[in-house]
Amino acid sequence: MKKLLLVLLLIVGLQAKNNPRFDDYMKFVKTVNIIEKYYVEPMSVSEIIEKLLKGGLKEFDAHSSFLDKKGFKELQIDTNGEFGGLGIVVGMRNGVLTVIAPIDDTPAYKAGVKANDVILKINDKATIDMSLDEAVHLMRGKPGTKITLTLIRNHKAVVVHITRAIIKVKSVKAYDIKEYPNIKYIRISSFDKNVVKSLKKIVSNLRRKGIIIDLRNNPGGLLDQALGTLDLFIEHGKLLTQKGRHHEHKSWYAHAAGTFTQIPIVVLVNGGSASASEIVSGALQDYKRAIIVGEKTFGKGSVQAIIPINKDEAIRLTIAKYYLPSGRTIQAVGVTPDIKVLPAKITPLNDDDATIKESELKAHLKAELNKINKKHKHTQKAKYKNINNDNQLQTAVDILEALIIQKEHK
């Protein structure tokens, strides 16, 4: 204890009496001293300070934390190293471990994990008061090993069993939509390093009059890919600003070259759309470059830095926030869609409940005739997106059809 006091006194300096911080430093020292002396279980000063740091940093925001030796070492694991994951992005919301979004076609997605599920237990270990780093460590493991998550969804417990796997995701997929030949549906499940390249290829070869970009349950990813995506559709102006207390202030701008300015766009979002997804949807909304449809997004718009304390320990600290072109922040606020649509299934009418107009019947017969004529042609089979059970997507299709008509009549 004397050593701790001596170190802090040296930090404060010889002019301690004239330093207003002195009383605050002493308050911390006395707190450590009281815990060491009176706490029910014996603890070393190092253990006490580590616990105070872990608990204290949580009070700043959901993303700041203390990294002990184990946590700091894990953070520095080579990203090329092979470890098994579940395919979910998690974060702290209202102090509890929450699924931001499952990533398409991963073990967690296939097991039925959903955005906004609260993770109550990882195997038999409760997550209450568990740090984000601890939770990530518990969920990581060797490929092929099993894990059980107890989730809270709509106030009910849901248990899912998942087998860890190497997560390999095709982040961008494109589909046609039957009966809507003017529309291309583009699904972006995460912003990995290939998004801009893939998206540019799709749009450059586009034979449709409008696109739907689906960012639902997209937890984010690389900032440069989000900015590159925006740069494909916005030809000039500020795309994003980062603001901090010191030298973290930075802005990114659009470039006119290679911009697709004439394509009508509808973007789908929900509560699982976070970070890079919110940057893209929010900026497109600010410039009125796209209509945003769906539900309010997650609200993750801050920048964290890893600042070492010594060679074994560090602090993950929020040092800046992102601001959209209009100047608004998305941190803890999210992006509110232009048109709010809740998820719902669409029940099609039975044949007996609908009458077919003559023009519709002729169109249908022509389509069937084309199918017969093409049967013997060796053409690549088109990939179609089924919209029958997706009310949000159906709404996006209807809005985009209206935008296309409006553009053609200008």
N, C-alpha and C positions, 0 to 999 in steps of 0.2 A: 504494500500500500504506500509506503514511504517513497518507493521508487516511482510509482505512478504520480504522486503529488509533486515530486522533484521535477519530473519531465514536464508536467503541465506548467509548473512555475517558470521553468526555463523558456517554454513557448511564449508565455505571457510577457516575460522579460523583466528587467530590473525596474522598469517604470510601471510595474503592475498596479500600484495604487492609483495611478492616473489613467488606467485603462478600464473603460466601462465593461469590457468583456470579463474582467477578472472574477466578478461575482458569479457570472454564469458558468465559467470554468469550475469554480469552487463548488457550485451547486452539483455539478456532475460528479466531481470527486467525492463529495460527501454522500451522494446517492450510492455510488459504488461501495463506499466504506460501510454504509448502513446495511446494504444487502449482504456484503461479505460477513458482517458480524452477526446479523440477526436472522437471515433467511433460514427456513426450516432445514434445508439440505445444504451441506458444505459445498462451496464453489470457489474456484480460483478467480482471481481478478480478471484473467483473460476470458474465462467463460462468461463472467458477468457482463463485461464490455461487449462481447460478441452478441449476447442475447439482447442487450440494450440497442445495439446498432441494427440488428435484424428487425426488432420490433419498431424501432424509431423511424427507420426509413420508409416503412409501410405507411406512416402517417402523412408523408409528403404527397404521394400519388400511387396509383395502382401499379406503376411500372418501375419505380425506383426500389432498389434492394441492396442489401449487403451480400457480397459473395465471399464465403469463407474459402479455405484452401481447396476443399473438394469442389465447390461450385465454380471457382475461378479456373481450376484445372479442366473441368468439363467444358467450360466455355471456350477453352483454347484447343479442344480436340480438332484435329485436322478434318475439314469438311468433306474430304474425300474418303474418310474412314467409313467402314461399313457398320451400320447399326440398324436395328429394327425399329420401325415406327408404327404408329397407328393411323396416321393420315389426318390428324386434327390439329388445328391451331387453337390454343387456349390462352386465356388472359384472366385478370382479376377484375370482376365487376361487382361493385357494392361490397367489396371485401371477400367475395367468394370465388372459387375456381369455376370458370365458365367456359364452355365451348364457344369460341367465336364462329368457327365453321368447320365441318368435315370437308376434306378435299375429295373431289369426284373420283370414284372407282378405287378408293383405298379401303383397307380393312375396316376402319371406323365407319366409313360411308356405307359399306355393304352390311355392317352389323346394325345399322339403323340409328347411329348417333346423329343428333340434329343440332343445328345452331341454337344457341341460348340454353342448351342443357346445362344444368349445374352438376358438377362432378362432386358427389358426396363422399365416395370412397374409391380408392385405388387398391384393388384386391381387398385386403382386410384393414387397410389403413385409412382412417378418416382424414379428410382434407381440411377440416376446420383449423384455422390458424397455420396451415401449411403454406410455405412460400411457393411462388411460381416455379422457382428453380428446383425446389424439392420435388414438386409434382412432375415436372418434365423429366427429372432423373428417374423417378419411379416408373414412368410410362415407357421410357426408353429401355431396350433390351435386345437380346440376340434374336435375329430373324427365326421364325418358327416357334418361339415361345409364346405362351398364352398369358392373357391378363383379363381380369374382370373389373369392369367399372360399374359402380352404382350411381345412377343419375337421378336427378330430380327434374321431372318434366310435367308442367301443369299441376304442380303440387303433389305429384305421385311419384313413387320410386320405380325406376326402370333399371333392370340389371342386364348388362350386355357382356358377352364373352367375345374377346377379339384375339386373333393370332397376329403377332407382330410380323412385319414384312419390310423388305426394302421398298421404299416409296418411289415409284417411277410413274410420273404423271404426264400425260399429254395435255398441256395447259390450254391449248386452243383447238377447238373443233368447230367445223362449219357444216350446216345442214340446210337443205331446202325444206319448204313447208308445203305439203300437198294443198292444192286449191288456192295457193297464194304464190303464183309464179313470179311476182314482182319483188319478193322478199327473201333475203338471206339471213338465216339465224346463226349467230356466232357466239359460242359459249367460251368464256375465259374463266377457268377454274382457279388460277393463281397467276401472279405476275412473276414468272421465272424468266430466265435469261433469253428464252426463245420467243417471247410474246410478240414483240414489235416486228420481228422478221416474219413470223407466221401470219400475223394480222395484215401486214403490208402485202404479202403475197396473195392473200384471199381478196383483199379490196382491189388490188391492181388488176386482177383477173375477173372482177365482178361483172356478172351479166344480169344483175338485178337492179331495181330502181331504189331500193332502200335496205337498210340493215337493222337488225335487232342485236344489241350486244348484251348478253346475259352475264351480269356480275353478281348474281345472287349466290350467297355462301362462298364468295371469293374473299379469303381472309387477308389478301394483300400480297406483298412480296417485295421485289426490287423497285426502288424509287425511279431509277433510270428507265425502267420499262413502262412505268406509269406515265412518266413525262414523254417518252417516245410515242406512246399510244395517243396522248393528247396532241402531240405535234403532227400526227397524221391527219387530224381533223380541224385543227385551229391554226390559221395561217399567220397571225400576228398577235402580239400582246403578251402580258405576263401569264404564266401557267400556274406558278406556285411561289410562295414566299416562306422562308424559314426564319423565325425570329427567336433570338435568345438574349441573354443579358450581356454577353461579351462579344466574341467574334463569330458567333454562329449565324449572323444575319446573312441571308443569301436569297437571291431570286433567280428563277429560271424563265426563259422566254421562248415563244414559238418561232419557227422558221417557215417562211413562205414556200420554200422549195419542197416539192413532193407532198403537198397537202391536198387532201380530198375534201373540197369545200362544198360540193354540190350534192352530196349524198345525204338524204334524210336519215336521221338516226333516232332510235328509241333505245334507252338503256334500262334494264331491269335490275333492281336492287332489293335487298331485304336486311333484316337484322344481322345476318351473317356476312354482309359486305363491310369490309373494314380496311383501314389504312390506305393502301394504294388504290383499292376500289373506290374509296370515298374521294380520293384526290381526283381520279378520272371522272367519276359521275358528277362531283361538285363543280369542277371547272367547266365541263360541257354544259352544265346547267347555267352557270354564271354567264357564259357567252351565248346562251340560248341556241347552242349548237345541237342540242339533243333534248328530247322530252324524257324525263326520268319517271319511271313507273314502278310501283311496288310498295315497299314499306320502309320506314325510317332505318338508316344504317347504324352500325355499331357505335361509332364515335371514337376512333383511335387516330389521333392526329398529332402525336408528339414524337420528339427525337430523343433517344437515349444514348448516352456515351458510357463506355466502360473506363473508369478512372482507377488505376492501381493505387493502393495504399502502400503496399510493399510488394515484394516479389511473389508472395503467396495469396494476398487478399486484395479485393477491389470493391468499388462501389459502382453499381449500375444506377445512373442518375439521369433524370429528365433534364435536358439542357436547352431545349427549344420546342416551339410548336410550329405546325404548318398552318399557313393561311391561304385560302383560295383567292382567285383573282379579284373577287369583290371585297376582300379584306376580312371575310368571316372565317372563324375557326371551325374545325370539325371535332376537336378534342372534347369528349364528353357530351357533344351535341349531336354529331352525325349530320347526314344529309337528308332533308325531308323531300320526298318525291313530289314532282309536280302533280301527279295523279296518284292518290293512295288507293291501292288495291290489295285486299287480303287474299291469301292463298285459298283456293277452293277448287273442287272438282266440277267439271262441266258434264251434265247428263244430256246426251244427244236425244233428240226426238225420235220416237219410233217411226217406221215408214208410214204407219196408218195415221200418224198425227200430223203429217205434213203433206201438202200438195205440191206437185212438181209443175212449174210453169213450162210452157212449150219451149221457150228459149233455153231454159235450164235443161230440159230433157234432150234437146238437140246437142247442147254442149256436152252433156254426159255421154251421149251416143258417139259423138265425134272422138271424145277422149278414149272410149272403149275401142273404137275402130283403130285409132293410132296405136293402142297397145297391141292389138292383133297384128297390125302391119309391122311392128317393130320386133315381134317375137323372134324372128330369125336373124335379126341384126345383132352383131356382137358389140354392144355398147356397154360402157361402164355403168353399173347400177348406181343410181343416185341415192344419197343418204338423206332420209327425211326425218324431220322432227315431229313427233306426235304432240299435238297441242290440246287433245281432247280432255285431258285431266289437269289442265293447268290454266286456271282463270286469269292469272297475271299475264302469262304469255299470250293468251287469246286477246286480252285487252291491249297489249303492246302491238299485236298484229293489226287490230282495228285502228289504233291511233296512227300507225305507220302507213296504212292504206290511205287514210285521210290526208296525211302529210304529202304522200306521193301525188294524190289527186290535186291538192292545193298547188304544189310545185308545177304540175303540168298545165294548170290554168292561169299561171302568172303571165 
